[in-house]
Amino acid sequence: MSAVTLTDVTFTYPGATAPTLRHASLDVAEGEFLAIMGANGCGKSTLCKTMNGLIPQFIVGDLEGEVTVSGVSVPSARIGELARRIGYVYQDFENQIVRPTVIDEASFSCLNFALEDYLERGMRALELCGLADRADSYVWQLSGGQKHLLALAGAIALEPDVIVLDEPVAQLDPYHADQTYRVLRELNEKYGKTIIVIEHHTDFIAEYCSTAALMADGAIQWKLPAHSALRRIDDLAASDVHPPQIALAARELVRVGALPDQTQLPTTVEEGARTFWGVPFVPRGREHVPASTAEPAISFRDVHVSYRSVKGEPHQVFRGLDLDIRRGEKVALVGANGAGKSTLMKLMCGLLKPQSGEVLLEGVRTRDLGPDELSGKVSLVYQNPEQMFIKDSIRGDVEFAMRARGVPDAAERAGALLERFRLTELAERDGRLLSGGQMRRASLAVGIALDPPILLLDEPTANLDIGTRQEITRLVADLSGVTDTVVIATHDMQLVCQFADRVVVLTDGEVIGDAAPDEVFMDEDVVARSGIRPPEIFQMGRALDCRAACYTLEEFLGCFPAWVAAQGAGGEKDKRDEGTDRS
């Protein structure tokens, strides 16, 4: 029986010149775990909003075709009836959390339906999501990952048959991303719930989903078993969906004759280990870069930081932190949500002062520096880029700090920055009205406008599709020569590999790892304690040889003598560039 059916659905937003959905048809069976893939703007979110009645009952427009959930026509059904049949978790999940405490939020929908057992339902949902021990906590005390699980708990408390999640791991660290998907798997396999996710991350699709559908130009192009879908490399790449790097590697090895033509492309590390077994693999040594001996740009000396709590003891973040970040270093701060990364950045730029201990910028205590002096030494680019914009144009935002400090060639410098970040044609647009990728580029331009000796980037690739993330990664990696010392806080391990020469791993306010990326990823204890997830291609190399440390697809392929020989055997460069993704 079908849980969700869309038949020839077309939808046009008010004032739009063309429809967002174009004759879209989709059938989702009961108990299915479906991933919907596709480029930004192809209609994925709009499609899912037709399933729960947001379209057309709250978001008006021209809707044609038929949408049913469990046999009920969505456009004509009452919202209350739909809420009992289909739960929805938005990408901006914090916007759907409205109650002060965890148990209040989890049981809120059930209370709205006047269900006598609303508290019991809320608690069962919290137990499923691993939050039962936080039931009496205030929502603001939760980490980002815990808030996402709370939004999911609120959606499932009414016990709907279908659960839809829009980009469920977009804002989560690897630990909480895995935790979210494990909860979804339990709901699917143990309780028979139909799960629909909008997802760009093919590694999660391969591990958790049973089927996958590709959207393009407002329509479903195809729907297949998940692993078969992920082998459609060209289709995925054409839709800005990053194909599994393991599948890309296998296709290259088939092309050069190292694997048989009939080889089924692997989509997981486990499948890759079986596929590549027997193919000569020789790990290349990575040049050891000695630790920097430069003078510290930022120093933490016995730093203690805690946050006040409305009830209970203050939440202690750092207890006697000692850390040096030296001039010229490119440092990545990694760790789970709530590990202390953002707090550390606030300490660096003076937004936060420690309760005890000292933070030093180039040897001077931050508590002794005024705002102008601090901003001249360090610049912070916020995780939410719209917070960087105060003027009504990007040009105005880029020029603002320079003009405030009387920089004589502010206009010329701003023009050069706009060109560097491909913003010239957008210069007169309000930064808050741009796309996610455009806002990221604009926020970077604002952040480096004063040539700060220290640049801090908080989650510079968060909430971006794969193509945009790759572009931002290249821009961040190319900041050498613009600023002296760069520190990023990120969950994006591919960015870590391409950017950082040093990784600082935080867990519960404690530094548990501090080394080059490959040393950190090879330390099983640090990986397990911090919940970080090494890049897929790094894991694949390690599965074949524990000495391997491959950051990119090309580095991985370079460990196969057959592939290396083929590259030098006659003009294969163009083919290599087409068949591999260096990100």
NUGUMI-623214 format. One record per residue (C-alpha): residue number from 0; residue in one letter; z, x, y. Coordinates in Angstrom, 3 decimals, padded with zeros to 6 digits, m for minus. Each point is the difference from the previous one (the first is absolute). Layout:
N
[NUM A [Z X Y]] ...
//
This chain:
583
[0 M [000.000 000.000 000.000]] [1 S [m000.722 001.167 003.535]] [2 A [002.873 000.817 002.337]] [3 V [m002.234 000.395 003.077]] [4 T [m003.616 m001.034 000.456]] [5 L [m002.237 000.510 003.014]] [6 T [m003.455 m001.549 m000.156]] [7 D [m002.708 000.831 002.555]] [8 V [002.547 000.525 002.805]] [9 T [m001.275 000.738 003.506]] [10 F [002.346 000.375 002.964]] [11 T [m000.686 000.732 003.661]] [12 Y [002.734 000.761 002.545]] [13 P [m000.131 m001.888 003.326]] [14 G [m002.351 001.724 002.417]] [15 A [m001.392 002.348 m002.656]] [16 T [m003.752 000.413 m000.114]] [17 A [m000.083 000.495 m003.774]] [18 P [002.149 m001.161 m002.941]] [19 T [002.671 002.302 m001.442]] [20 L [m000.348 m001.547 m003.464]] [21 R [m003.525 m000.635 m001.271]] [22 H [m000.349 m002.188 m003.087]] [23 A [002.926 001.754 m001.676]] [24 S [000.796 m001.072 m003.559]] [25 L [002.876 001.236 m002.153]] [26 D [001.846 m001.228 m003.089]] [27 V [003.449 001.395 m000.808]] [28 A [001.441 m000.899 m003.390]] [29 E [003.653 m000.835 m000.597]] [30 G [001.985 003.168 m000.693]] [31 E [m002.620 002.309 001.489]] [32 F [000.943 003.093 002.075]] [33 L [m002.928 000.311 002.412]] [34 A [m000.729 002.631 002.633]] [35 I [m002.412 m000.865 002.811]] [36 M [m001.718 003.072 001.446]] [37 G [m002.364 000.525 002.897]] [38 A [m000.501 001.603 003.403]] [39 N [002.002 m001.048 003.045]] [40 G [m001.529 m003.115 001.517]] [41 C [m001.754 m001.181 m003.169]] [42 G [002.124 m003.169 m000.161]] [43 K [002.744 000.829 m002.533]] [44 S [002.943 m001.292 002.057]] [45 T [m001.970 m003.037 001.148]] [46 L [m000.856 m000.805 m003.617]] [47 C [003.668 000.114 m001.033]] [48 K [001.068 m002.130 002.967]] [49 T [m002.243 m002.784 m001.268]] [50 M [002.048 000.029 m003.210]] [51 N [003.353 m000.904 001.577]] [52 G [m001.298 m002.421 002.608]] [53 L [000.439 002.187 003.080]] [54 I [m003.717 m000.625 000.274]] [55 P [m000.797 m002.682 001.076]] [56 Q [003.405 m001.637 000.578]] [57 F [001.366 002.562 002.463]] [58 I [m002.961 002.277 000.709]] [59 V [m002.741 m002.361 001.076]] [60 G [m003.693 000.582 m000.385]] [61 D [m002.993 m001.261 m001.911]] [62 L [000.770 m000.080 m003.733]] [63 E [m002.506 m001.000 m002.638]] [64 G [000.317 000.055 m003.784]] [65 E [002.884 m000.711 m002.343]] [66 V [003.335 001.810 m000.467]] [67 T [002.472 m001.066 m002.692]] [68 V [003.350 001.388 m001.173]] [69 S [001.199 m001.276 m003.388]] [70 G [m002.502 m002.828 000.292]] [71 V [001.200 m001.101 003.465]] [72 S [m002.513 m000.035 002.870]] [73 V [001.418 002.396 002.610]] [74 P [m001.565 m001.430 003.191]] [75 S [001.370 m003.473 m000.660]] [76 A [003.355 000.932 m001.547]] [77 R [003.285 m000.069 001.879]] [78 I [001.307 003.425 000.979]] [79 G [003.284 m000.688 m001.751]] [80 E [m001.825 m000.721 m003.241]] [81 L [m002.039 003.193 000.315]] [82 A [003.113 002.090 000.676]] [83 R [001.374 m001.041 m003.395]] [84 R [m003.237 001.094 m001.683]] [85 I [m000.973 003.231 001.802]] [86 G [002.143 002.658 001.695]] [87 Y [m001.378 002.424 002.598]] [88 V [001.191 003.392 001.248]] [89 Y [m001.772 001.245 003.117]] [90 Q [m000.993 003.588 000.712]] [91 D [002.295 m000.162 003.045]] [92 F [002.783 m001.234 m002.235]] [93 E [002.777 000.470 002.553]] [94 N [m001.505 m002.810 002.071]] [95 Q [000.821 m002.526 m002.721]] [96 I [003.685 001.004 m000.208]] [97 V [001.984 m002.358 002.265]] [98 R [003.610 m000.123 m001.239]] [99 P [002.803 002.489 000.779]] [100 T [001.291 000.808 m003.492]] [101 V [m001.787 000.811 m003.234]] [102 I [001.243 m003.031 m001.949]] [103 D [m000.731 m002.295 002.955]] [104 E [m003.592 001.218 000.073]] [105 A [m000.540 m000.164 m003.761]] [106 S [001.261 m003.582 m000.209]] [107 F [m001.435 m001.258 003.310]] [108 S [m003.111 m001.685 m001.401]] [109 C [002.061 m001.767 m002.660]] [110 L [002.451 m001.196 002.662]] [111 N [m002.934 m001.415 001.963]] [112 F [m000.903 m002.081 m003.049]] [113 A [003.614 m001.224 m000.193]] [114 L [000.369 001.382 m003.522]] [115 E [003.639 m000.186 m001.025]] [116 D [m000.197 003.280 m001.901]] [117 Y [m001.605 001.886 002.897]] [118 L [002.541 002.828 m000.117]] [119 E [m000.382 000.412 m003.761]] [120 R [m003.793 000.130 000.365]] [121 G [000.268 002.565 002.770]] [122 M [002.323 002.165 m002.092]] [123 R [m002.314 m000.179 m003.038]] [124 A [m002.886 001.144 002.202]] [125 L [002.107 002.888 001.334]] [126 E [000.910 001.021 m003.544]] [127 L [m003.675 000.074 m000.975]] [128 C [m000.750 002.187 003.017]] [129 G [002.936 002.351 m000.543]] [130 L [001.870 m001.092 003.137]] [131 A [002.917 m001.954 m001.428]] [132 D [002.465 002.696 001.085]] [133 R [m001.223 m000.357 003.621]] [134 A [000.381 m003.805 000.151]] [135 D [002.695 000.086 002.692]] [136 S [m001.656 002.752 002.075]] [137 Y [m001.722 m000.621 003.296]] [138 V [m003.784 000.216 m000.198]] [139 W [m000.114 002.768 002.601]] [140 Q [002.093 002.181 m002.315]] [141 L [m002.801 000.094 m002.586]] [142 S [m002.679 002.657 m000.282]] [143 G [m003.651 m000.936 000.462]] [144 G [m000.533 m000.123 m003.745]] [145 Q [003.028 m002.237 m000.493]] [146 K [m001.213 m002.356 002.754]] [147 H [m003.331 m000.339 m001.783]] [148 L [001.787 m000.876 m003.226]] [149 L [002.068 m002.529 001.957]] [150 A [m003.170 m001.643 001.329]] [151 L [m001.193 m000.209 m003.610]] [152 A [003.346 m001.495 m001.067]] [153 G [m000.347 m002.684 002.658]] [154 A [m003.491 m000.825 m001.291]] [155 I [001.052 m000.318 m003.641]] [156 A [003.280 m001.889 000.526]] [157 L [m001.925 m003.307 m000.124]] [158 E [m001.377 001.156 m003.382]] [159 P [m003.700 m000.418 000.850]] [160 D [m002.638 000.412 m002.695]] [161 V [m002.142 002.295 002.161]] [162 I [001.117 002.915 002.215]] [163 V [m002.345 001.621 002.528]] [164 L [000.775 003.319 001.725]] [165 D [m002.082 001.528 002.790]] [166 E [000.017 003.818 m000.257]] [167 P [003.383 000.143 m001.803]] [168 V [000.431 003.797 000.197]] [169 A [m001.568 000.713 003.407]] [170 Q [003.312 000.763 001.716]] [171 L [002.006 001.250 m002.973]] [172 D [001.004 003.374 m001.332]] [173 P [m001.168 000.759 m003.569]] [174 Y [003.365 m000.901 m001.545]] [175 H [000.163 m003.466 001.570]] [176 A [m003.733 m000.520 m000.582]] [177 D [000.523 000.562 m003.730]] [178 Q [003.119 m002.167 000.101]] [179 T [m001.943 m002.861 001.623]] [180 Y [m002.739 000.187 m002.599]] [181 R [002.514 000.163 m002.844]] [182 V [001.540 m003.232 001.274]] [183 L [m003.465 m001.573 000.162]] [184 R [m000.732 001.151 m003.550]] [185 E [003.223 m001.598 m001.245]] [186 L [m000.820 m003.245 001.810]] [187 N [m003.433 000.076 m001.591]] [188 E [000.821 001.058 m003.553]] [189 K [003.474 m001.492 m000.516]] [190 Y [m000.194 m003.151 002.114]] [191 G [m003.725 m000.711 m000.202]] [192 K [m000.608 000.014 003.759]] [193 T [m003.517 000.411 001.318]] [194 I [m000.066 002.996 002.356]] [195 I [m002.700 000.624 002.627]] [196 V [000.146 003.157 002.131]] [197 I [m002.241 001.330 002.732]] [198 E [m000.018 003.690 m000.812]] [199 H [m001.829 003.202 001.037]] [200 H [001.915 002.399 m002.245]] [201 T [m001.946 000.304 m003.230]] [202 D [002.801 001.878 m001.783]] [203 F [002.249 m003.079 000.265]] [204 I [m002.857 m002.263 m001.089]] [205 A [m000.631 002.175 m003.064]] [206 E [003.670 000.061 m000.965]] [207 Y [001.046 m003.598 000.621]] [208 C [m002.891 m002.470 000.402]] [209 S [m001.912 m001.783 m002.765]] [210 T [m003.076 m000.869 002.082]] [211 A [m001.593 001.031 003.287]] [212 A [m002.502 m001.665 002.313]] [213 L [m002.119 001.625 002.698]] [214 M [m000.678 m001.771 003.289]] [215 A [m002.797 000.858 002.432]] [216 D [m001.457 m001.950 002.920]] [217 G [002.358 m002.919 m000.548]] [218 A [m000.852 m000.623 m003.652]] [219 I [001.197 001.057 m003.450]] [220 Q [m002.530 002.496 m001.340]] [221 W [001.442 000.220 m003.486]] [222 K [003.195 m000.354 m002.011]] [223 L [000.708 002.186 m003.045]] [224 P [002.842 001.352 m002.170]] [225 A [001.839 002.509 002.209]] [226 H [m001.054 003.197 m001.752]] [227 S [m003.635 m001.120 m000.205]] [228 A [000.104 m000.844 003.707]] [229 L [001.342 003.445 000.930]] [230 R [m002.897 001.661 m001.824]] [231 R [m002.454 m001.589 002.443]] [232 I [000.226 003.074 002.207]] [233 D [m003.055 m000.648 002.157]] [234 D [000.945 m003.629 000.681]] [235 L [003.530 001.010 000.993]] [236 A [m001.104 002.845 002.237]] [237 A [m002.532 m002.266 001.742]] [238 S [002.883 m002.365 000.839]] [239 D [002.288 002.763 001.317]] [240 V [002.219 m000.213 m003.077]] [241 H [000.986 003.478 m001.144]] [242 P [m001.048 000.248 m003.686]] [243 P [002.499 001.664 m002.348]] [244 Q [m000.322 003.746 000.459]] [245 I [000.267 000.413 m003.767]] [246 A [m003.073 m002.198 m000.494]] [247 L [m001.895 001.964 002.666]] [248 A [000.896 003.252 m001.761]] [249 A [m001.178 m001.301 m003.365]] [250 R [m003.304 m001.157 001.468]] [251 E [m000.589 003.470 001.427]] [252 L [000.739 001.603 m003.356]] [253 V [m002.433 m002.384 m001.672]] [254 R [m002.627 000.954 002.587]] [255 V [000.326 003.715 m000.752]] [256 G [000.034 m000.551 m003.759]] [257 A [003.651 000.894 m000.609]] [258 L [000.634 m003.536 m001.307]] [259 P [m002.368 m002.195 m002.061]] [260 D [m002.204 m002.479 001.870]] [261 Q [001.657 m002.957 m001.745]] [262 T [003.505 001.021 001.161]] [263 Q [002.034 m002.951 001.244]] [264 L [001.371 000.968 003.382]] [265 P [003.827 000.265 m000.009]] [266 T [002.014 m001.781 002.690]] [267 T [003.541 001.266 m000.704]] [268 V [001.600 003.373 m000.653]] [269 E [000.625 m001.017 m003.619]] [270 E [m003.649 m000.919 m000.533]] [271 G [m001.073 003.176 001.808]] [272 A [002.106 002.201 m002.285]] [273 R [m001.833 m001.414 m003.015]] [274 T [m003.440 000.188 001.659]] [275 F [000.294 003.577 001.274]] [276 W [001.696 001.334 m003.128]] [277 G [m002.072 002.793 m001.502]] [278 V [m001.974 000.726 003.190]] [279 P [000.848 003.580 001.114]] [280 F [002.422 m000.205 002.928]] [281 V [001.150 003.140 001.815]] [282 P [002.526 m000.585 002.809]] [283 R [m000.648 002.039 003.102]] [284 G [002.879 001.798 001.573]] [285 R [001.099 m001.182 003.409]] [286 E [000.653 002.675 002.564]] [287 H [003.696 000.259 000.744]] [288 V [000.713 m000.431 003.684]] [289 P [003.242 001.746 000.954]] [290 A [002.564 m001.982 001.927]] [291 S [m000.342 000.266 003.743]] [292 T [002.179 002.529 001.774]] [293 A [m000.786 m001.317 003.487]] [294 E [002.730 m001.115 002.363]] [295 P [001.275 m003.566 m000.583]] [296 A [m001.676 m002.719 002.053]] [297 I [002.617 m002.547 m001.103]] [298 S [003.417 000.705 m001.486]] [299 F [002.646 m002.305 m001.457]] [300 R [003.523 001.414 m000.174]] [301 D [002.648 m001.955 m001.947]] [302 V [m001.478 m003.302 001.202]] [303 H [001.849 m003.239 m000.774]] [304 V [m001.614 m003.388 000.744]] [305 S [001.178 m003.475 m000.890]] [306 Y [m000.964 m003.522 001.040]] [307 R [002.530 m002.663 000.854]] [308 S [000.347 m002.957 m002.330]] [309 V [000.946 m003.551 000.945]] [310 K [002.206 m000.102 m003.024]] [311 G [001.228 002.790 m002.196]] [312 E [m000.073 003.726 000.585]] [313 P [m002.660 001.668 002.171]] [314 H [m003.110 001.025 m001.892]] [315 Q [m000.056 003.783 m000.265]] [316 V [m003.530 001.477 000.174]] [317 F [000.628 003.749 000.365]] [318 R [003.120 001.880 m001.012]] [319 G [m000.112 003.563 001.248]] [320 L [m003.796 000.457 000.056]] [321 D [m001.235 003.568 000.490]] [322 L [m003.735 000.522 000.372]] [323 D [m002.480 002.194 001.882]] [324 I [m003.606 m000.890 000.810]] [325 R [m001.764 003.115 001.205]] [326 R [m002.703 000.453 002.595]] [327 G [m003.506 m000.464 m001.325]] [328 E [001.038 m001.861 m003.142]] [329 K [m001.628 m003.172 m001.273]] [330 V [002.844 m001.892 m001.630]] [331 A [m000.035 m003.248 m001.960]] [332 L [003.207 m002.036 m000.287]] [333 V [m000.096 m002.107 m003.174]] [334 G [002.382 m002.271 m001.846]] [335 A [000.698 m003.661 m000.670]] [336 N [000.423 m002.646 002.703]] [337 G [003.448 000.499 001.466]] [338 A [000.207 003.697 m000.938]] [339 G [000.423 001.064 003.650]] [340 K [m003.531 001.050 001.032]] [341 S [m000.258 m002.184 003.115]] [342 T [003.576 000.849 001.005]] [343 L [m000.854 003.690 m000.257]] [344 M [m002.985 m000.491 002.313]] [345 K [002.083 m001.904 002.546]] [346 L [002.436 002.902 000.017]] [347 M [m002.850 002.465 000.600]] [348 C [m001.320 m001.764 003.085]] [349 G [003.390 m000.883 001.455]] [350 L [m000.182 m003.772 m000.530]] [351 L [003.144 000.372 m002.094]] [352 K [002.968 002.327 000.461]] [353 P [002.147 001.075 m002.954]] [354 Q [003.651 m001.052 m000.197]] [355 S [000.795 003.646 m000.653]] [356 G [m001.940 003.197 m000.446]] [357 E [m002.977 001.128 002.044]] [358 V [m003.770 m000.468 000.129]] [359 L [m001.770 002.890 001.738]] [360 L [m003.529 000.009 001.444]] [361 E [m001.139 003.601 000.406]] [362 G [003.660 000.996 000.110]] [363 V [001.093 m002.615 002.563]] [364 R [002.271 m002.911 m000.940]] [365 T [m001.746 m003.383 000.282]] [366 R [003.160 m001.484 001.543]] [367 D [m000.465 002.455 002.911]] [368 L [m003.642 m000.971 000.644]] [369 G [m001.158 m002.818 002.255]] [370 P [m002.849 m002.404 m000.915]] [371 D [m002.646 001.993 001.894]] [372 E [001.053 003.260 m001.652]] [373 L [000.036 m001.625 m003.448]] [374 S [m003.422 m001.580 000.424]] [375 G [m001.386 003.366 001.065]] [376 K [001.179 001.594 m003.252]] [377 V [m000.568 m002.696 m002.613]] [378 S [m002.155 m003.119 m000.398]] [379 L [000.586 m002.805 m002.514]] [380 V [m002.860 m002.236 m001.187]] [381 Y [001.593 m003.180 m001.337]] [382 Q [m000.705 m001.604 m003.367]] [383 N [m001.076 m003.172 001.807]] [384 P [m002.741 001.347 002.299]] [385 E [000.069 m002.984 002.374]] [386 Q [003.360 001.344 001.217]] [387 M [m001.906 002.913 001.577]] [388 F [m001.939 m002.237 002.400]] [389 I [001.361 m001.109 003.393]] [390 K [m003.181 m000.274 002.090]] [391 D [m002.872 m002.440 m000.370]] [392 S [m002.520 002.624 m001.154]] [393 I [m000.034 002.967 m002.351]] [394 R [m001.168 002.230 002.833]] [395 G [002.979 m001.108 002.079]] [396 D [002.408 000.700 m002.874]] [397 V [m001.426 003.482 m000.638]] [398 E [000.114 000.857 003.717]] [399 F [003.430 m001.522 000.665]] [400 A [002.285 002.898 m000.924]] [401 M [m002.326 002.566 001.589]] [402 R [m000.164 m001.868 003.301]] [403 A [003.777 m000.531 m000.016]] [404 R [000.405 003.782 m000.167]] [405 G [m002.693 000.741 002.570]] [406 V [m002.491 001.646 m002.370]] [407 P [m002.920 000.716 002.364]] [408 D [m002.853 m000.505 m002.469]] [409 A [001.472 m003.060 m001.744]] [410 A [m003.259 m001.968 m000.023]] [411 E [m002.015 002.872 m001.476]] [412 R [002.651 000.771 m002.631]] [413 A [000.223 m003.676 m000.930]] [414 G [m003.777 m000.169 m000.375]] [415 A [000.041 002.977 m002.365]] [416 L [002.741 m001.604 m002.124]] [417 L [m001.848 m003.314 m000.151]] [418 E [m003.081 001.842 m001.223]] [419 R [001.994 002.034 m002.552]] [420 F [001.409 m003.161 m001.575]] [421 R [m003.242 m002.034 000.234]] [422 L [001.447 m002.371 002.590]] [423 T [m002.460 000.408 002.863]] [424 E [m001.696 m003.358 m000.576]] [425 L [003.412 m001.670 m000.309]] [426 A [001.539 001.687 003.056]] [427 E [000.346 m003.172 002.094]] [428 R [001.344 m002.143 m002.866]] [429 D [003.669 m000.954 m000.289]] [430 G [001.398 002.156 m002.806]] [431 R [002.054 m002.890 m001.373]] [432 L [m003.169 m001.992 m000.713]] [433 L [m001.760 002.652 m002.081]] [434 S [m000.317 000.278 m003.771]] [435 G [002.649 001.898 m001.963]] [436 G [m002.068 003.167 m000.273]] [437 Q [m000.989 m000.066 003.667]] [438 M [003.642 m000.430 001.024]] [439 R [000.977 002.988 m002.146]] [440 R [m002.620 002.212 001.623]] [441 A [001.036 m001.194 003.464]] [442 S [003.703 000.617 m000.696]] [443 L [m000.788 003.576 m001.081]] [444 A [m001.917 000.551 003.247]] [445 V [002.983 m001.288 002.003]] [446 G [002.398 002.154 m002.025]] [447 I [m001.772 003.299 000.686]] [448 A [m000.994 m000.739 003.612]] [449 L [002.550 002.473 001.355]] [450 D [m000.725 002.705 m002.605]] [451 P [003.547 m000.208 m001.399]] [452 P [001.146 003.133 m001.854]] [453 I [001.601 m002.322 m002.600]] [454 L [m001.750 m003.155 m001.260]] [455 L [001.713 m002.599 m002.197]] [456 L [m002.045 m002.586 m001.918]] [457 D [001.790 m002.905 m001.687]] [458 E [m002.102 m001.431 m002.865]] [459 P [m003.381 000.753 001.616]] [460 T [m002.001 m001.542 m002.881]] [461 A [002.145 m003.087 m000.703]] [462 N [m001.691 m003.417 m000.362]] [463 L [m003.534 001.414 000.057]] [464 D [m002.847 m000.572 m002.406]] [465 I [m001.205 002.963 m002.013]] [466 G [m002.924 000.941 002.243]] [467 T [002.072 m000.109 003.190]] [468 R [002.841 001.882 m001.687]] [469 Q [m002.394 002.802 m000.907]] [470 E [m001.186 000.225 003.602]] [471 I [003.554 000.172 001.379]] [472 T [000.882 002.589 m002.650]] [473 R [m002.859 002.208 001.196]] [474 L [001.086 m000.403 003.627]] [475 V [003.621 000.895 m000.778]] [476 A [m001.028 002.996 m002.106]] [477 D [m002.148 001.210 002.914]] [478 L [002.771 000.102 002.610]] [479 S [000.350 003.770 m000.239]] [480 G [m000.696 001.554 003.368]] [481 V [000.994 m003.227 001.776]] [482 T [003.719 000.210 m000.589]] [483 D [002.170 002.795 m001.403]] [484 T [002.332 m001.761 m002.447]] [485 V [m000.742 m003.303 m001.760]] [486 V [002.435 m002.115 m002.033]] [487 I [m001.046 m003.162 m001.822]] [488 A [002.092 m002.600 m001.795]] [489 T [m002.134 m001.602 m002.681]] [490 H [m000.272 m001.698 m003.378]] [491 D [m003.640 001.091 m000.298]] [492 M [000.029 002.889 m002.455]] [493 Q [m003.707 000.667 000.423]] [494 L [000.664 000.580 003.703]] [495 V [002.843 002.333 m000.977]] [496 C [m002.371 002.042 m002.160]] [497 Q [m002.689 000.276 002.651]] [498 F [002.308 000.625 002.947]] [499 A [003.333 001.606 m000.827]] [500 D [000.901 003.599 m000.727]] [501 R [003.621 m001.049 m000.482]] [502 V [001.554 m003.176 m001.425]] [503 V [003.578 m001.066 000.727]] [504 V [001.241 m002.633 m002.470]] [505 L [002.796 m002.324 001.129]] [506 T [002.165 m002.231 m002.176]] [507 D [002.950 m001.907 001.448]] [508 G [000.056 002.304 003.019]] [509 E [000.074 003.168 m002.119]] [510 V [m002.732 002.646 m000.253]] [511 I [m000.653 000.283 m003.751]] [512 G [m003.309 001.874 000.225]] [513 D [m001.520 002.444 002.474]] [514 A [m003.122 001.877 m001.102]] [515 A [m003.795 000.014 m000.115]] [516 P [m001.592 m003.264 m001.250]] [517 D [m000.844 001.263 m003.498]] [518 E [003.531 001.362 m000.502]] [519 V [001.479 m003.346 001.028]] [520 F [m002.349 m002.037 m002.212]] [521 M [000.690 002.288 m002.972]] [522 D [003.763 m000.432 000.315]] [523 E [000.614 m002.953 m002.326]] [524 D [003.589 m000.433 001.164]] [525 V [m001.008 m000.232 003.682]] [526 V [m002.847 m002.415 m000.814]] [527 A [002.305 m002.231 m002.059]] [528 R [002.898 m000.006 002.496]] [529 S [m002.171 m000.637 003.059]] [530 G [m002.415 m002.488 m001.564]] [531 I [m003.055 001.772 001.407]] [532 R [m003.302 m000.455 m001.833]] [533 P [m002.240 003.095 m000.143]] [534 P [m003.710 m000.682 000.592]] [535 E [m001.841 m001.333 m003.024]] [536 I [m002.251 003.061 m000.277]] [537 F [003.049 002.301 000.135]] [538 Q [001.557 m001.929 m002.889]] [539 M [m003.266 000.213 m001.921]] [540 G [m000.171 003.781 000.353]] [541 R [003.608 000.364 m001.132]] [542 A [m000.688 m002.197 m003.043]] [543 L [m002.712 002.447 m001.107]] [544 D [001.909 003.191 000.867]] [545 C [003.498 000.176 001.439]] [546 R [m001.058 002.945 002.179]] [547 A [m002.666 m002.027 001.837]] [548 A [000.554 m000.923 003.654]] [549 C [m003.056 m001.975 001.141]] [550 Y [000.222 m001.721 003.383]] [551 T [m003.572 m001.331 000.161]] [552 L [m002.691 m001.191 m002.337]] [553 E [m002.082 003.095 000.657]] [554 E [002.944 002.265 m000.857]] [555 F [000.454 m001.888 m003.279]] [556 L [m003.688 000.264 m000.889]] [557 G [000.108 003.684 000.898]] [558 C [002.301 000.557 m002.994]] [559 F [m002.834 m000.952 m002.393]] [560 P [m002.266 003.057 m000.555]] [561 A [m002.888 m002.292 m000.976]] [562 W [000.103 m001.787 003.337]] [563 V [000.325 003.240 001.970]] [564 A [m002.967 001.490 m001.853]] [565 A [m002.116 m003.061 000.749]] [566 Q [000.667 000.323 003.714]] [567 G [m001.406 003.499 000.069]] [568 A [m002.924 m000.791 m002.234]] [569 G [m002.411 m001.476 002.432]] [570 G [000.434 m002.072 003.051]] [571 E [002.511 m002.548 m001.138]] [572 K [001.949 m000.117 003.264]] [573 D [m001.415 m003.284 001.226]] [574 K [000.687 m001.663 m003.311]] [575 R [003.538 001.366 000.009]] [576 D [000.635 m001.366 003.464]] [577 E [m001.237 m003.399 m001.096]] [578 G [001.954 m000.096 m003.225]] [579 T [003.358 001.278 001.180]] [580 D [002.490 m000.987 002.640]] [581 R [001.811 002.913 001.595]] [582 S [002.871 m002.154 001.185]] 
//
